[in-house]
């Protein structure tokens, strides 16, 4: 009877194969109501971005039509459609499953797999050598000694039994060291006990977007093992999307070792401000500021109010984008899209239009962004649509408003 069913319905084998790879929802419950397509911020701007049609092809088991559908890589996996779906079908997870199980590494567009391979081979997505990493830290340490007026300041490398293990983005080391410097200055001001590993410090994992779970696991596990090796109590991540959500997802799915909290740096900043360990001057930044909610942060991990509490602690003129929080529009660069240069025109001119409209409507002069991937996209959008805004990482804004405490000899940093 099973063979007969497959003859009568040749697509059922493919449909059941996909369903067998997904365990926390059933796309077979799709009502074909179209709420997903209506909820996608780009379905009216980009041809081929129709999640309802994509799910329909899967339900019919149309293997060739699914695997040739441009939707597979046009989708940002932002799951804006998911919050509109009455049946809770997780489109990002569905797209990731199709990418990871039905495409080879050679078929991924752009340089997405190249970045994954660099992470597998070098431990970070920018192929920064251990020597380059240590040289950057030495330089930052000298800069901070001068800025802080503390010749005894040391970056705590491989410190044992710290309260916080700090992991970040390789781009901060290679291209944006001033942003890493800002975070280290904040940690100094708060007097927290933290460590940075010399072995594993890049928290990003672009296999989240290829969907290849073997690569995803191999990239992620060394970070958790390093937290345990150094005996840190908690893991703090500075970058969202390819880092924070990937780390949390991997922790929930694969990690069986010693448990420890995994938190975003915004959560830590919120805590430190609330405890009075960080003092911020509300007179420093007087221009209007808005905030971009990254999809993986607000929609997938539920972090929205923390960033607003942090900003409102020192921003007098804070303006919301509309919509915001978990229903905010994707910047257009998620899902590995920035690593696919063949889609640059769509990414910036079409998808970027929605974010440009949001930003312009606020009248803000500064856009606070807690994600480097979103930052790259919003910078491109700002330039293309001539928005004239300054796009700043939320940590750099906090650092600018810092009221430094009187220096105490033997500061823990």
C-alpha positions in Angstrom: 0.0 0.0 0.0 2.8 2.4 0.8 4.4 1.9 -2.7 1.0 2.4 -4.3 0.6 5.7 -2.4 3.9 6.9 -3.7 3.0 6.0 -7.2 -0.3 7.8 -7.0 1.2 10.7 -5.2 4.8 10.8 -6.4 5.6 14.0 -4.4 4.6 12.5 -1.0 8.0 10.9 -0.5 9.7 14.4 -0.7 7.0 16.0 1.5 7.4 13.3 4.2 11.2 13.5 4.0 11.1 17.2 4.8 8.5 16.7 7.5 10.7 14.0 9.1 13.5 16.5 9.5 11.4 19.0 11.5 10.3 18.2 15.0 8.8 21.3 16.6 6.1 22.2 14.1 4.1 20.6 11.3 3.9 22.6 8.0 1.2 20.1 7.0 -1.1 22.2 9.1 -0.9 25.1 6.6 -4.3 26.6 5.8 -3.0 28.4 2.7 -4.6 31.5 4.1 -1.8 33.8 2.9 -1.2 35.5 6.2 2.5 34.7 5.9 2.8 36.4 2.6 0.8 39.4 3.9 3.2 39.5 6.9 6.4 39.4 4.9 7.7 43.0 4.7 9.2 42.3 1.2 6.6 40.2 -0.6 5.3 43.3 -2.5 8.8 44.5 -3.3 10.6 41.4 -4.5 9.3 39.0 -7.1 9.4 35.4 -5.8 9.1 36.2 -2.1 5.9 34.3 -1.5 6.0 32.1 1.6 2.5 30.7 1.1 3.3 29.5 -2.4 6.6 27.9 -1.2 4.8 26.0 1.6 2.2 24.9 -0.9 4.9 23.4 -3.2 6.3 21.5 -0.2 2.8 20.2 0.7 2.4 18.9 -2.8 5.8 17.4 -2.7 7.0 19.2 -5.8 10.7 18.5 -5.2 12.1 20.1 -8.4 9.9 23.2 -8.1 10.9 23.7 -4.4 14.6 23.3 -5.0 14.5 25.6 -8.0 12.4 28.2 -6.2 14.3 31.5 -5.7 12.5 31.9 -2.4 15.0 29.4 -0.8 17.7 32.0 -0.8 15.7 35.2 -1.2 14.2 34.6 2.2 15.9 36.4 5.1 14.7 33.7 7.5 13.5 36.7 9.7 10.2 34.9 10.6 8.1 38.1 10.4 5.7 35.8 8.5 5.7 33.3 11.4 4.2 35.7 13.9 1.3 36.2 11.5 0.8 32.4 10.8 -2.2 31.1 12.8 -0.7 27.6 12.7 2.8 28.6 14.0 4.7 27.4 11.0 8.3 28.6 11.4 9.4 29.7 8.0 13.0 30.4 9.0 13.4 26.8 10.3 11.7 25.4 7.2 14.0 27.3 4.8 17.1 26.4 6.8 16.0 22.7 6.6 15.6 22.8 2.8 19.0 24.7 2.4 20.9 22.3 4.7 19.5 18.9 3.6 18.8 19.4 -0.2 21.7 21.6 -1.4 25.4 20.8 -1.4 28.0 23.1 0.0 29.0 24.0 -3.6 25.4 25.1 -4.4 25.2 27.9 -1.7 25.2 31.3 -3.4 27.8 34.0 -2.9 30.6 33.4 -0.4 28.4 32.0 2.3 30.1 28.6 2.4 33.5 30.2 2.0 33.0 32.1 5.3 31.8 28.8 7.0 34.9 27.1 5.7 37.1 29.8 7.1 35.4 29.4 10.5 36.0 25.7 10.4 39.7 26.1 9.4 40.7 29.1 11.5 38.2 29.4 14.3 36.8 32.7 13.1 35.0 34.1 10.0 37.7 36.5 9.0 40.7 34.1 9.1 42.3 36.2 11.8 45.5 34.4 12.9 46.3 34.0 16.6 49.2 36.4 16.1 47.0 39.1 14.6 44.4 38.6 17.4 47.0 39.1 20.1 48.6 42.0 18.3 45.2 43.7 18.2 44.6 43.1 21.9 48.1 44.5 22.7 47.3 47.6 20.7 43.9 48.1 22.3 45.5 47.6 25.7 47.9 50.4 25.0 45.2 52.7 23.7 43.0 52.0 26.8 45.9 52.6 29.2 46.3 56.1 27.7 42.6 56.8 27.5 41.9 55.6 31.0 45.0 57.1 32.5 45.8 53.7 34.0 49.2 52.3 33.1 48.3 49.1 35.0 45.3 48.3 32.9 45.4 44.8 31.4 42.9 43.0 29.1 42.1 39.8 31.1 43.2 37.1 28.6 42.5 33.5 29.6 41.6 34.5 33.2 40.2 31.6 35.1 36.9 31.5 37.0 35.7 34.8 35.7 32.1 35.9 36.1 31.7 36.5 32.4 33.3 34.9 29.3 33.1 37.6 26.6 32.8 36.4 22.9 32.3 38.8 19.9 32.6 39.2 16.2 35.7 38.8 14.1 34.8 42.0 12.3 35.4 43.9 15.5 39.0 42.6 15.5 39.7 43.0 11.8 37.7 46.1 10.8 36.0 47.7 13.9 38.5 47.5 16.8 37.2 50.8 18.2 33.9 49.0 19.0 35.7 46.3 20.9 37.6 49.1 22.7 34.3 50.7 23.6 33.0 47.5 25.2 36.3 47.0 27.2 36.0 50.5 28.5 32.5 49.9 29.6 33.6 46.7 31.4 36.4 48.7 33.1 34.0 51.4 34.3 31.6 48.7 35.7 34.5 46.9 37.3 33.3 43.5 36.2 35.3 40.3 36.4 35.5 38.9 32.8 37.7 37.0 30.5 38.5 36.8 26.8 39.9 33.5 25.4 43.0 33.4 23.3 41.7 30.2 21.7 38.1 30.8 20.8 36.6 34.3 20.8 34.5 34.6 17.6 30.9 33.8 18.5 29.5 34.0 14.9 28.3 30.9 13.1 27.2 31.3 9.5 26.3 27.7 9.2 23.1 28.9 10.8 22.2 30.2 7.4 23.5 27.3 5.2 21.5 24.9 7.3 24.4 22.4 7.4 24.1 21.0 10.9 27.5 19.2 10.8 29.3 22.5 10.1 27.1 24.3 12.6 28.0 21.9 15.4 31.7 21.9 14.6 31.9 25.7 14.7 29.8 26.1 17.9 31.1 23.4 20.3 34.6 24.8 20.8 33.1 28.1 22.2 31.1 26.2 24.8 34.1 24.0 25.6 36.3 27.1 26.1 33.8 28.6 28.6 34.1 25.4 30.6 37.9 25.2 30.3 38.3 28.7 31.7 35.6 28.0 34.4 33.6 31.1 33.5 30.1 31.4 35.1 28.3 33.0 32.1 28.8 33.5 28.4 28.2 37.1 27.1 27.7 37.7 23.3 28.1 41.1 21.7 26.7 40.4 18.3 23.2 39.2 17.4 21.9 37.2 14.5 24.8 35.0 13.4 26.2 35.0 16.9 23.6 35.3 19.7 20.8 33.4 18.2 23.2 30.7 16.8 24.8 30.3 20.2 21.5 30.1 22.0 20.1 27.7 19.4 23.2 25.5 19.6 23.2 25.6 23.4 19.5 24.4 23.5 19.9 21.8 20.8 23.4 20.2 21.3 25.2 21.2 24.5 25.2 18.5 27.1 28.1 19.8 29.3 28.1 22.0 32.3 25.2 24.4 32.2 25.8 28.2 32.1 23.7 31.2 31.1 24.1 32.6 27.5 23.2 36.3 27.4 23.4 39.2 25.0 25.6 42.1 26.0 22.5 44.3 26.0 21.1 42.2 28.9 24.3 42.7 30.8 24.3 46.5 30.2 20.7 46.6 31.4 21.7 44.8 34.5 24.7 47.0 35.2 22.8 50.2 34.7 20.0 48.9 37.0 22.5 48.0 39.7 24.1 51.5 39.5 27.4 50.1 38.3 27.3 52.1 35.1 26.6 55.8 35.3 25.5 57.6 32.1 25.4 61.3 31.3 22.0 62.3 29.6 23.4 65.6 28.3 26.0 64.1 26.0 23.8 62.9 23.1 21.0 65.4 22.6 19.9 64.6 19.0 16.9 62.2 18.4 17.8 58.5 18.4 15.8 55.5 17.1 16.5 51.8 17.6 16.5 48.9 15.2 15.2 45.6 16.5 17.2 42.8 14.9 14.9 39.9 14.0 17.0 37.3 15.8 17.1 39.4 18.9 13.6 40.7 19.3 11.6 38.1 17.3 13.4 34.9 17.9 14.9 35.5 21.4 12.3 38.0 22.8 14.8 40.7 23.7 13.2 44.1 23.2 12.7 46.0 26.4 16.3 45.7 27.6 17.7 47.8 24.8 15.0 50.5 25.4 15.8 50.7 29.1 19.5 51.0 28.2 18.9 53.8 25.7 16.4 55.7 27.8 18.9 55.8 30.6 20.8 58.5 28.7 18.9 59.4 25.5 16.5 62.3 26.1 14.8 62.1 22.6 14.2 58.5 21.9 11.9 57.7 18.9 10.4 54.4 18.0 10.3 53.0 14.5 6.8 51.7 13.5 6.3 48.8 13.7 8.8 47.8 16.4 9.8 45.1 18.8 8.9 41.6 17.6 6.9 42.9 14.7 9.7 45.2 13.4 10.7 44.9 9.8 13.8 43.0 8.9 16.7 45.2 7.8 16.9 43.0 4.6 20.4 41.7 5.3 19.6 38.6 7.4 19.7 34.9 6.6 23.2 35.2 5.1 21.9 37.6 2.4 24.9 40.0 2.8 27.2 37.1 1.9 25.4 36.7 -1.4 26.6 39.6 -3.6 24.6 38.5 -6.6 21.5 39.7 -4.6 23.0 43.1 -3.6 20.6 45.1 -5.8 17.6 43.4 -4.3 19.0 43.6 -0.8 19.7 47.3 -0.9 17.3 48.9 -3.3 14.2 46.7 -2.9 14.4 45.3 0.7 16.3 48.3 1.9 13.4 50.5 0.9 11.2 49.3 3.8 13.8 50.0 6.4 14.6 53.4 4.9 10.9 54.3 5.1 10.9 53.3 8.8 14.0 55.3 9.7 13.0 58.4 7.7 9.6 58.5 9.4 11.2 58.8 12.9 13.1 62.0 12.0 16.0 60.5 14.1 19.6 61.5 13.5 21.1 58.4 15.0 20.1 54.8 14.5 21.1 52.6 17.4 21.9 49.1 16.2 23.0 46.1 18.3 24.0 43.8 15.4 27.0 44.2 13.0 25.1 42.4 10.2 22.2 44.8 10.5 24.7 47.6 10.8 26.3 46.7 7.4 22.9 46.6 5.8 21.6 49.8 7.3 24.8 51.6 6.3 24.2 50.5 2.7 20.6 51.6 2.9 21.5 54.9 4.5 23.9 55.6 1.6 21.6 54.5 -1.2 18.5 56.3 0.1 20.5 59.4 1.3 19.0 59.2 4.8 21.8 61.2 6.4 21.7 59.3 9.7 24.6 58.2 11.8 24.3 54.5 12.5 25.9 53.5 15.8 26.3 50.3 17.7 24.5 50.6 21.0 27.7 49.9 22.9 29.5 52.8 21.3 26.6 55.1 22.4 26.8 53.8 25.9 30.6 54.3 25.9 30.2 57.9 24.7 27.9 58.8 27.6 29.9 57.0 30.3 30.6 58.8 33.5 33.9 57.2 34.5 34.2 56.4 38.2 37.3 57.6 40.2 40.1 55.2 39.3 40.8 52.6 42.0 44.2 51.0 42.3 44.0 47.4 41.2 40.9 47.7 39.1 39.7 44.2 38.3 40.1 44.8 34.5 
